[in-house]
């Protein structure tokens, strides 16, 4: 018979401190897993919970009595039981984010907040059912590994994008979403796991990066949330975005951005934006939106931000120039 989930054990108490307990364990796990500080401070926990130092100390004492943490002076660490509990909460969060990305029309900027709410409410049985419904995914939409029911988690890979030397081509493996304001910047750029990037230049507070046929300026604080790995690629594919085509020009669809997810991705695929379909610009509105494209003998109207989701091969005449 399977061991009872920590979620079942602690949520059955209906403790008023449960949400804070789970948020604390998630924070401690983040500190430990990313390896930057094995031992978190009590002040750091208080800041994450937005509670006073005295309230936080009282909470941590109760967590110690429950066998979830150990207190070492002003430092806090998880026990094995606390780590297992943390990973089950993280599992619920990341599976719910995956569900939102694949099965709903929720915008990427809303995924994290909604998953933060759901992780404290969803039952262990529903978490297992959700995992099965999604095909037991190994990673969430940000590239974060999803813990197994047994709490197994692979080691962290990659380095922060802001540490990559100029001229290097790398592949994205993780796109962070906290702090929320910086996470929104990454969503707006369309960054997603699997993308190939080229670091063009480091500036004082910015990073110039070539992303799917377009040069983008990225705040270095936001770039620190993107983890990448080296690739064997010496050159990036010669591609650009559909929105860059002029009226009367045509090109071949290469792919949709990895950041195009859920119902929006399904709609674009249903419209015919699959490789190697030919697409041409039939008419541009005087106001710039929408734009009429012909694909598979059908006229389709797209807004510029939708056309930005379509990666096309650079037209031959342009590639030769």
C-alpha positions as CSV (number, residue, x, y, z in Angstrom):
1,X,0.0,0.0,0.0
2,X,1.3,3.4,-1.0
3,X,2.6,5.8,1.7
4,X,0.2,8.6,2.5
5,X,1.1,11.9,0.8
6,X,2.4,14.7,3.1
7,X,-0.3,16.8,1.5
8,X,-2.9,14.5,3.0
9,X,-1.2,14.3,6.4
10,X,-0.9,18.1,7.0
11,X,-3.9,19.3,5.2
12,X,-6.2,17.1,7.2
13,X,-5.4,19.2,10.2
14,X,-7.0,22.2,8.6
15,X,-4.4,24.4,10.4
16,X,-4.6,28.2,9.9
17,X,-0.8,28.1,9.5
18,X,-0.9,25.5,6.7
19,X,-0.6,28.0,3.8
20,X,2.3,29.8,5.5
21,X,3.9,26.4,6.3
22,X,3.8,25.4,2.7
23,X,5.0,28.8,1.4
24,X,7.9,28.5,3.9
25,X,8.9,25.1,2.7
26,X,8.8,26.2,-0.9
27,X,11.1,29.0,-0.1
28,X,13.5,26.8,1.8
29,X,13.5,24.3,-1.0
30,X,14.3,27.1,-3.5
31,X,17.3,28.2,-1.4
32,X,18.5,24.6,-1.1
33,X,17.8,23.4,-4.7
34,X,19.4,26.3,-6.4
35,X,22.4,25.9,-4.2
36,X,22.9,29.6,-3.6
37,X,22.3,29.4,0.2
38,X,21.8,26.0,1.8
39,X,20.6,27.6,5.0
40,X,17.9,30.3,4.8
41,X,17.6,33.0,7.4
42,X,14.6,33.6,9.6
43,X,14.5,37.2,8.3
44,X,14.3,35.8,4.7
45,X,11.4,33.6,5.7
46,X,9.6,36.5,7.3
47,X,10.1,38.6,4.2
48,X,8.7,35.9,1.9
49,X,5.6,35.5,4.2
50,X,5.2,39.2,4.8
51,X,4.9,38.5,8.6
52,X,6.7,39.9,11.6
53,X,9.8,38.3,12.9
54,X,8.1,37.2,16.1
55,X,5.2,35.6,14.1
56,X,7.7,33.9,11.9
57,X,9.7,32.5,14.8
58,X,6.5,31.1,16.4
59,X,5.6,29.5,13.1
60,X,9.0,27.9,12.6
61,X,8.9,26.5,16.1
62,X,5.6,24.8,15.3
63,X,7.2,23.5,12.1
64,X,10.1,22.2,14.1
65,X,7.8,20.4,16.4
66,X,6.1,18.8,13.4
67,X,9.4,17.5,12.2
68,X,9.5,19.7,9.1
69,X,12.5,22.0,9.8
70,X,15.5,22.5,12.0
71,X,16.6,25.8,13.5
72,X,20.3,26.5,13.6
73,X,20.9,29.9,15.3
74,X,19.3,32.4,12.9
75,X,19.2,29.8,10.1
76,X,16.5,27.4,8.9
77,X,16.8,24.1,7.1
78,X,14.4,21.4,6.0
79,X,14.3,17.9,7.3
80,X,13.8,15.0,4.9
81,X,10.1,15.1,5.8
82,X,9.9,18.8,5.1
83,X,11.7,18.4,1.8
84,X,9.3,15.7,0.7
85,X,6.3,17.9,1.7
86,X,7.8,20.9,-0.1
87,X,8.2,18.8,-3.3
88,X,4.6,17.7,-3.2
89,X,3.4,21.3,-3.0
90,X,5.8,22.2,-5.9
91,X,4.4,19.2,-7.8
92,X,0.9,20.5,-7.4
93,X,1.9,24.0,-8.5
94,X,3.9,23.0,-11.6
95,X,1.2,20.5,-12.8
96,X,-1.4,23.2,-12.4
97,X,0.7,25.6,-14.4
98,X,1.1,23.0,-17.1
99,X,-2.7,22.5,-17.2
100,X,-3.3,26.2,-17.6
101,X,-0.8,26.4,-20.4
102,X,-2.1,23.4,-22.3
103,X,-5.8,23.3,-21.7
104,X,-7.0,26.8,-21.1
105,X,-6.9,30.3,-22.5
106,X,-5.2,31.9,-19.5
107,X,-2.4,34.3,-20.4
108,X,1.1,33.2,-19.3
109,X,1.3,36.2,-17.0
110,X,-1.5,34.7,-15.0
111,X,-0.3,31.1,-14.7
112,X,2.0,31.5,-11.6
113,X,-0.5,33.5,-9.5
114,X,-3.3,31.0,-10.2
115,X,-1.1,28.1,-9.5
116,X,0.0,29.7,-6.2
117,X,-3.6,29.7,-5.2
118,X,-4.4,26.2,-6.4
119,X,-1.4,24.5,-4.8
120,X,-2.8,25.0,-1.3
121,X,-6.3,23.7,-2.3
122,X,-5.9,20.9,-4.7
123,X,-6.1,17.4,-3.1
124,X,-3.4,14.8,-3.5
125,X,-5.9,12.6,-5.4
126,X,-6.6,15.5,-7.8
127,X,-2.9,16.1,-8.3
128,X,-2.4,12.5,-9.3
129,X,-5.4,12.7,-11.7
130,X,-4.1,15.9,-13.2
131,X,-0.7,14.3,-13.8
132,X,-2.3,11.4,-15.5
133,X,-4.5,13.6,-17.6
134,X,-1.5,15.6,-18.8
135,X,0.5,12.4,-19.6
136,X,2.8,12.7,-16.6
137,X,4.9,15.7,-17.9
138,X,8.4,16.0,-16.7
139,X,8.7,19.7,-17.0
140,X,6.3,22.7,-16.6
141,X,5.9,25.5,-19.2
142,X,8.8,27.4,-17.7
143,X,11.2,24.4,-17.9
144,X,11.0,23.7,-14.2
145,X,11.2,19.9,-13.5
146,X,8.0,18.5,-11.9
147,X,8.7,16.3,-8.9
148,X,7.4,12.8,-9.1
149,X,4.8,11.5,-6.6
150,X,7.7,10.0,-4.7
151,X,9.4,13.4,-4.5
152,X,12.2,12.7,-7.0
153,X,13.7,15.7,-8.7
154,X,16.6,16.0,-11.2
155,X,19.5,18.3,-10.4
156,X,19.4,21.8,-11.7
157,X,21.1,22.4,-15.0
158,X,22.4,25.4,-17.0
159,X,23.7,28.8,-16.1
160,X,22.0,32.3,-15.9
161,X,21.8,34.0,-19.3
162,X,23.5,37.1,-18.0
163,X,26.7,35.1,-17.4
164,X,27.0,33.9,-21.0
165,X,29.9,35.5,-23.0
166,X,29.1,37.6,-26.0
167,X,28.8,35.7,-29.3
168,X,27.7,32.5,-27.6
169,X,24.7,30.5,-28.9
170,X,22.7,28.8,-26.2
171,X,19.5,26.9,-25.6
172,X,16.9,28.0,-23.0
173,X,16.1,25.4,-20.4
174,X,14.2,27.5,-17.9
175,X,12.4,30.8,-17.8
176,X,11.7,32.2,-14.3
177,X,8.5,34.0,-13.4
178,X,9.4,35.6,-10.1
179,X,9.6,38.5,-9.3
180,X,6.4,38.9,-11.2
181,X,7.4,42.2,-12.9
182,X,10.5,40.6,-14.4
183,X,8.7,37.5,-15.3
184,X,6.2,39.6,-17.4
185,X,9.1,41.1,-19.4
186,X,10.2,37.5,-20.3
187,X,6.7,36.6,-21.4
188,X,6.5,39.7,-23.6
189,X,9.7,38.7,-25.4
190,X,8.2,35.3,-26.0
191,X,11.1,33.4,-24.3
192,X,10.4,29.8,-23.6
193,X,12.3,26.5,-23.0
194,X,13.8,25.0,-26.2
195,X,14.6,28.3,-27.9
196,X,18.0,29.0,-29.3
197,X,19.5,32.4,-28.4
198,X,22.6,34.3,-29.3
199,X,24.1,36.7,-26.8
200,X,25.1,39.8,-28.8
201,X,26.5,42.2,-26.2
202,X,26.5,43.0,-22.5
203,X,25.8,46.6,-21.6
204,X,25.6,48.3,-18.2
205,X,22.1,47.3,-17.3
206,X,21.0,45.5,-20.5
207,X,21.7,42.4,-22.5
208,X,21.4,42.4,-26.3
209,X,20.1,39.0,-27.4
210,X,19.1,37.6,-30.8
211,X,15.8,35.7,-30.4
212,X,14.2,33.8,-33.2
213,X,15.1,36.3,-35.9
214,X,15.0,39.5,-33.8
215,X,17.4,41.4,-31.7
216,X,16.0,42.2,-28.3
217,X,17.2,44.3,-25.3
218,X,16.8,42.4,-22.1
219,X,17.1,43.9,-18.6
220,X,20.0,42.1,-16.9
221,X,18.0,41.4,-13.8
222,X,15.4,39.6,-16.0
223,X,18.2,37.8,-17.9
224,X,19.4,36.3,-14.6
225,X,16.0,34.5,-14.4
226,X,16.7,32.6,-17.7
227,X,18.8,29.5,-17.5
228,X,20.6,28.2,-20.6
229,X,22.9,25.4,-21.7
230,X,25.6,25.3,-24.4
231,X,24.8,23.9,-27.8
232,X,26.8,22.5,-30.7
233,X,25.2,25.1,-33.0
234,X,27.7,27.5,-34.7
235,X,25.0,29.6,-36.4
236,X,21.4,30.4,-35.7
237,X,18.7,29.4,-38.3
238,X,18.0,32.2,-40.8
239,X,14.5,33.1,-39.7
240,X,12.4,36.1,-39.0
241,X,8.9,36.9,-37.8
242,X,5.8,36.9,-40.0
243,X,5.0,40.4,-38.9
244,X,8.2,41.6,-40.7
245,X,6.8,40.7,-44.2
246,X,5.8,43.6,-46.4
247,X,2.6,43.6,-48.5
248,X,3.0,41.3,-51.5
249,X,5.9,39.3,-50.0
250,X,5.6,35.6,-49.2
251,X,7.6,33.1,-47.1
252,X,7.6,29.6,-45.7
253,X,6.4,28.9,-42.2
254,X,9.2,27.5,-40.0
255,X,7.4,27.1,-36.7
256,X,5.4,28.7,-34.0
257,X,7.2,30.3,-31.1
258,X,7.5,27.9,-28.1
259,X,5.8,30.6,-26.1
260,X,2.6,30.3,-28.2
261,X,0.7,27.8,-26.1
262,X,-2.8,26.6,-25.2
263,X,-5.8,27.5,-27.2
264,X,-3.9,30.2,-29.1
265,X,-1.4,27.6,-30.4
266,X,-4.3,25.3,-31.3
267,X,-6.0,28.1,-33.2
268,X,-2.9,29.1,-35.2
269,X,-2.3,25.4,-36.1
270,X,-5.9,25.0,-37.2
271,X,-5.5,28.1,-39.4
272,X,-2.7,26.4,-41.3
273,X,0.4,27.9,-39.7
274,X,2.4,24.7,-39.8
275,X,5.7,24.0,-41.7
276,X,6.3,24.1,-44.6
277,X,3.1,26.1,-45.5
278,X,3.6,29.2,-47.8
279,X,2.1,32.4,-46.4
280,X,1.8,35.8,-48.1
281,X,0.8,39.3,-47.1
282,X,-2.3,40.2,-49.1
283,X,-3.4,43.5,-47.4
284,X,-2.1,45.7,-44.6
285,X,-4.6,47.9,-42.8
286,X,-3.9,51.7,-42.9
287,X,-3.9,51.5,-39.1
288,X,-1.5,48.6,-39.1
289,X,-3.9,46.1,-37.6
290,X,-5.2,43.6,-38.6
291,X,-3.2,42.3,-41.5
292,X,-4.6,39.9,-44.1
293,X,-2.5,36.9,-44.9
294,X,-3.2,34.1,-47.4
295,X,-2.3,30.6,-46.3
296,X,-3.5,27.4,-47.9
297,X,-5.8,29.4,-50.2
298,X,-7.5,31.1,-47.3
299,X,-7.5,34.7,-46.2
300,X,-6.7,35.0,-42.5
301,X,-6.7,38.3,-40.5
302,X,-4.0,38.5,-37.7
303,X,-3.1,41.2,-35.3
304,X,0.7,42.1,-35.2
305,X,1.2,40.4,-31.9
306,X,-0.3,37.2,-33.3
307,X,1.9,37.4,-36.4
308,X,4.9,37.8,-34.1
309,X,4.2,34.2,-32.9
310,X,4.9,32.8,-36.4
311,X,8.6,32.2,-37.3
312,X,9.3,32.1,-41.0
313,X,12.3,31.3,-43.1
314,X,13.9,34.5,-44.5
315,X,12.7,34.9,-48.1
316,X,15.3,33.7,-50.6
317,X,15.9,37.0,-52.2
318,X,16.5,38.6,-48.8
319,X,18.9,35.8,-47.8
320,X,20.9,36.3,-50.9
321,X,21.3,40.0,-50.3
